[in-house]
Amino acid sequence: MNSFFDKIKQGANIVSDKAQVTIELTKISTQISSKNKEVDKLLLQIGSEAHQAFRANNLLSAEPRIEEISKQIAVIQRDIDILEVKAKELKNEKECVCGKIVALDTRFCPVCGNKFDPQVTVVDAIPSGTQTVDLDK
């Protein structure tokens, strides 16, 4: 009888773990979507700056502002890249240099034959909710 209850408890734990992973993946997906919207807004700003400079017949005047906005986009893109790596880790996946998504424990890519380095655990050094600061400014 204990075996039966142990199996039920084990099954409940598995379902709970999968639900937690799904919640985390949803949070990451929402963060990525939000950051992509930020990038889209910044790209519109670049277009607006360039067009205003074009109308003033002085495209060089837009260069400093476009460079500043481009640096902001680069910071956001790095954040997106980190979030995408976290999502892959939660799904027990990694990406090969050829672009193929494979299981985290794969030693060689089945498409291109690339040998993966031994798995290294990534530790989140920046607590979630922390805002990043562009040090290049």
Helices and strands as residue ranges (DSSP letters): H 2-55, G 59-62, H 63-90, E 93-95, E 101-103
